[in-house]
Amino acid sequence: MTEEKTSILIVEDDASIALGLQLNLEAENYHVAVEVDGEAGLKHALKDEVQLVILDVMLPSTNGFEVLRRLRESGVLTPVIMLSARGSESEKVMGLELGAEDYITKPFGLAELLARIRVVLRRGQHVQQKSSTLPPIVKTEKLIIDSGTREVLKSGAPVNLTTTEFEVLWCLVAAQGQVLSREDIQNHVWGPEHHGTLRTIDNFLLQLRSKLEDDSTSPRHLLTVRGVGYRFSS
């Protein structure tokens, strides 16, 4: 019985980059599909089940940010790694706030990209608990957080979280009230090999607060400990 391959969709209009990525990913035993413009990439990601999307920002017809926004609005939570020749912090923040798992600036090293792909795919497969005594389902007055199904309910209604948003949330929940530094969260969620900025953590907390708190400016659960980091309060 052959093992089913992980399916990756590349949305990239630069033919040389797309072909290079496809050949190298296939050599790593991934199943790879390629689309060359935003609309085609969006339709593919909406129609077919893929485990990861590698999405360029500058695309014909529809740019990568718009593709990602429409995917998330459609309830598609497939992990997305964005690629861009423009590495400004504002663009990275935009990608992460729209729900990307990672943002890589061109030119990039193949080894780095493969490492980040492995990290993102691992996060989609399991959650590492910090404490074996933590129950798999955590409840507060309005929230239910299920680590097994990776579902979150707020006042009985499902909350759509991306893979990474759930990982950041569960990392804080699993600490059981202890304060975690930004470095702690980054190492737990992305791994020590990740080279992203710690500002990324702040952006994910902003996103989580907007989805989970009644008042994101005065959070009840996702608390900032000034000068130290963050903690979860039930």
Phi and psi in degrees as a GROMACS rama.xvg file:
@    title "Ramachandran Plot"
@    xaxis  label "Phi"
@    yaxis  label "Psi"
@TYPE xy
-81.1515  143.581  THR-2
-75.5021  134.604  GLU-3
-69.6755  132.88  GLU-4
-81.2914  146.84  LYS-5
-69.0767  132.687  THR-6
-98.5333  126.48  SER-7
-123.104  133.169  ILE-8
-104.81  124.961  LEU-9
-102.744  125.942  ILE-10
-116.556  100.664  VAL-11
-153.36  126.478  GLU-12
-90.161  -12.7052  ASP-13
-81.4153  110.141  ASP-14
-60.1994  -38.5441  ALA-15
-68.5475  -40.1525  SER-16
-67.4681  -44.9742  ILE-17
-60.7876  -44.9688  ALA-18
-66.1362  -42.0651  LEU-19
-61.1986  -43.6005  GLY-20
-64.0069  -44.2641  LEU-21
-60.3315  -48.4259  GLN-22
-63.5832  -41.908  LEU-23
-71.2798  -37.4077  ASN-24
-70.1235  -37.9559  LEU-25
-65.373  -33.8028  GLU-26
-65.777  -25.0093  ALA-27
-88.83  9.2535  GLU-28
75.5946  26.2759  ASN-29
-91.9202  150.904  TYR-30
-88.7537  125.623  HIS-31
-123.982  134.081  VAL-32
-121.184  150.755  ALA-33
-128.152  134.284  VAL-34
-124.571  148.83  GLU-35
-110.337  0.161252  VAL-36
-144.666  164.692  ASP-37
-63.5054  -43.4436  GLY-38
-64.3178  -43.5582  GLU-39
-64.602  -40.0618  ALA-40
-63.6846  -41.6247  GLY-41
-62.4595  -47.6659  LEU-42
-60.6332  -41.2753  LYS-43
-63.3222  -47.5362  HIS-44
-66.3588  -31.1153  ALA-45
-76.979  -31.9654  LEU-46
-88.3959  -44.0616  LYS-47
-104.494  149.183  ASP-48
-83.3814  112.368  GLU-49
-122.333  154.178  VAL-50
-90.6616  -16.6423  GLN-51
-159.215  142.382  LEU-52
-117.473  127.111  VAL-53
-101.822  113.164  ILE-54
-122.334  117.057  LEU-55
-73.7555  150.66  ASP-56
-79.8604  -50.3087  VAL-57
-88.4542  100.374  MET-58
-128.745  151.369  LEU-59
-65.8919  153.662  PRO-60
71.4672  -53.529  SER-61
-145.972  126.149  THR-62
-74.4988  165.59  ASN-63
-61.3293  -35.9548  GLY-64
-62.0651  -42.462  PHE-65
-68.1269  -39.3766  GLU-66
-58.5287  -47.8018  VAL-67
-63.6509  -43.6949  LEU-68
-58.9468  -44.8786  ARG-69
-70.106  -32.917  ARG-70
-61.6587  -48.9672  LEU-71
-67.6555  -37.0272  ARG-72
-65.4992  -26.3226  GLU-73
-84.7081  0.806436  SER-74
84.4145  8.61708  GLY-75
-82.8002  117.437  VAL-76
-107.104  16.9322  LEU-77
-54.1253  132.426  THR-78
-58.7655  140.882  PRO-79
-127.953  129.057  VAL-80
-107.833  123.118  ILE-81
-93.9769  143.63  MET-82
-118.028  139.018  LEU-83
-156.604  144.076  SER-84
-77.2975  -13.7562  ALA-85
-103.793  118.994  ARG-86
-109.335  27.0725  GLY-87
-65.9318  149.323  SER-88
-61.3078  -36.3762  GLU-89
-63.3713  -37.2413  SER-90
-71.8973  -38.3282  GLU-91
-62.229  -43.4364  LYS-92
-61.0105  -43.169  VAL-93
-59.8464  -46.0647  MET-94
-61.0182  -43.9366  GLY-95
-67.9547  -38.9213  LEU-96
-68.296  -28.4658  GLU-97
-77.7948  -11.7384  LEU-98
115.311  13.8799  GLY-99
-70.9942  149.406  ALA-100
-84.1689  -29.3578  GLU-101
-158.335  162.833  ASP-102
-140.9  118.222  TYR-103
-117.694  131.905  ILE-104
-91.9662  133.458  THR-105
-77.8594  148.264  LYS-106
-75.3153  148.881  PRO-107
-127.353  157.291  PHE-108
-83.8275  140.586  GLY-109
-60.6639  -40.8331  LEU-110
-61.4577  -39.7489  ALA-111
-64.5891  -45.0384  GLU-112
-61.7168  -45.4794  LEU-113
-61.5513  -38.7241  LEU-114
-63.9711  -42.438  ALA-115
-68.5946  -35.8645  ARG-116
-60.8934  -45.1222  ILE-117
-62.1131  -40.5035  ARG-118
-62.9619  -46.5557  VAL-119
-63.0214  -43.1225  VAL-120
-67.678  -36.1161  LEU-121
-63.1881  -40.2228  ARG-122
-63.0004  -31.2265  ARG-123
-76.7795  -12.7684  GLY-124
-97.5602  -27.9811  GLN-125
-160.633  163.812  HIS-126
-118.918  128.216  VAL-127
-90.4647  117.111  GLN-128
-82.1608  143.389  GLN-129
-81.5953  -17.5014  LYS-130
-141.962  127.702  SER-131
-71.4848  -13.0174  SER-132
-86.1197  -8.27854  THR-133
-75.1463  128.622  LEU-134
-65.6284  151.865  PRO-135
-68.3678  -20.4763  PRO-136
-121.068  124.071  ILE-137
-112.151  131.892  VAL-138
-122.587  139.534  LYS-139
-119.922  -169.381  THR-140
-58.8025  -39.2027  GLU-141
-119.406  -15.1773  LYS-142
-108.269  143.372  LEU-143
-126.56  121.561  ILE-144
-119.619  114.243  ILE-145
-109.295  111.244  ASP-146
-74.3721  -22.9718  SER-147
-74.0698  -49.7905  GLY-148
-89.9963  -10.3741  THR-149
61.3499  35.3028  ARG-150
-106.909  146.069  GLU-151
-128.459  131.525  VAL-152
-116.172  139.55  LEU-153
-123.343  117.203  LYS-154
52.2752  37.6851  SER-155
86.1947  -9.37029  GLY-156
-99.8438  137.796  ALA-157
-66.9055  142.332  PRO-158
-112.333  123.786  VAL-159
-80.2003  113.9  ASN-160
-116.958  141.252  LEU-161
-71.0305  167.176  THR-162
-53.4945  -46.9695  THR-163
-71.141  -37.5652  THR-164
-59.0107  -42.7316  GLU-165
-65.5827  -40.8636  PHE-166
-60.7868  -43.7151  GLU-167
-63.9847  -44.2035  VAL-168
-60.7885  -49.4895  LEU-169
-67.4561  -31.9673  TRP-170
-57.4521  -44.5996  CYS-171
-71.1038  -41.6327  LEU-172
-61.6162  -43.6632  VAL-173
-65.7544  -20.6532  ALA-174
-73.9015  -9.85712  ALA-175
53.6815  51.5243  GLN-176
92.473  -12.4413  GLY-177
-73.7885  150.501  GLN-178
-81.3337  131.95  VAL-179
-112.656  135.199  LEU-180
-75.0186  165.678  SER-181
-60.1471  -37.6358  ARG-182
-62.7882  -40.7033  GLU-183
-59.1144  -47.0595  ASP-184
-65.8501  -44.1893  ILE-185
-61.5358  -44.688  GLN-186
-65.0835  -37.6585  ASN-187
-70.5391  -44.4464  HIS-188
-84.6135  -46.341  VAL-189
-99.146  -22.1742  TRP-190
93.4915  155.708  GLY-191
-66.4098  -16.1183  PRO-192
-81.5906  -7.15928  GLU-193
-73.7392  140.951  HIS-194
-113.424  19.2577  HIS-195
-74.0042  167.545  GLY-196
-81.7023  149.73  THR-197
-67.9779  -16.673  LEU-198
-58.9187  -26.9192  ARG-199
-55.6263  -40.3182  THR-200
-61.6268  -44.9277  ILE-201
-59.2757  -40.4596  ASP-202
-66.5291  -38.586  ASN-203
-67.7531  -36.2564  PHE-204
-65.4872  -38.6299  LEU-205
-60.4339  -43.5459  LEU-206
-63.8213  -45.3044  GLN-207
-63.2182  -41.3046  LEU-208
-62.864  -39.4593  ARG-209
-65.0874  -26.864  SER-210
-93.2266  -29.2061  LYS-211
-110.43  -25.7878  LEU-212
-92.3574  146.926  GLU-213
-66.1232  -37.9747  ASP-214
-132.158  104.229  ASP-215
-65.5167  -20.5526  SER-216
-83.9587  -14.8592  THR-217
-135.499  71.1382  SER-218
-66.4382  148.155  PRO-219
-98.3681  -32.3909  ARG-220
-111.489  -43.1398  HIS-221
-98.0579  92.5393  LEU-222
-100.786  142.63  LEU-223
-91.3942  131.069  THR-224
-107.201  103.375  VAL-225
-54.6268  130.193  ARG-226
80.3714  -3.17031  GLY-227
-123.771  -58.4852  VAL-228
166.189  -132.382  GLY-229
-135.889  157.037  TYR-230
-147.188  158.332  ARG-231
-102.61  130.005  PHE-232
-116.013  127.575  SER-233
